[in-house]
Amino acid sequence: MRKVKAYHFLKDDMCGGYGNEPAWKEGEERSVKGKLVMCVHGYHASPSFYDALNYAKGNMACIVELSGEIIKDTDKYVATKRKLIKVVNAEKILRTWSCDCAERALKKAMVKDGQGWNAIKVARLYNEGKATKEELAAAWDAARDAALAEIKWQKRHLKKLLKPLFEEYNPKS
C-alpha cells in the first residue's frame, strides 16, 4: 500500500474545521468510505506546509501520513486514510513568518512608515507577551483599513488610465 507524507493544519481545538468530527489525537488514523471527491469527501492534506496554509482553519501544524486510495491535485491530496504523525501549535511561528513576509514586502516597496509597519511591530510584541490581544487587533484593523484604501485608489487609478482607450464604448451622456 502506498503511503504519502503530507502536511495539514487543524483548528486550535484539534478538530478539522469541516463537519462535526471529533478532535484528533497524535498517532490516530481515520478512514472514510465511499468515492473520494477533492474538496468534498475524504481526508485532505498538502505536499508542503505552505500549500496547507491555503486551507488552514487553525494554528495546529501537522505532519500526516495518507494511505489507501489517494488523489493528488496541484496543492493538495485527498485520501481514504489519514494518520496524524506529529502536531505542534505553530501560532507564534506563523505570526513570525507573517511579520517577516510583510516586512520584506514593505522593504521591497520602499515603504518607510505607516500602519503596516506598526502592525508588524505590535505582532512581534504580542509574540513576546508585550502587547495585548486588543492592541494586536487594533493594529491589524488599522493596517487592513490602510490596505483597503490603497486598493480602492489602485482600482480608481487603473480605471482612469484605461478609460480613454475605450471612449467609443463609454459614450458620454
Beta strands, then each sheet from edge to edge (+ up, - down):
strand 1: 4-10
strand 2: 29-31
strand 3: 43-45
strand 4: 60-72
strand 5: 77-89
sheet 1: 1+ 4- 5+ 2-
sheet 2: 1+ 4- 5+ 3-
end
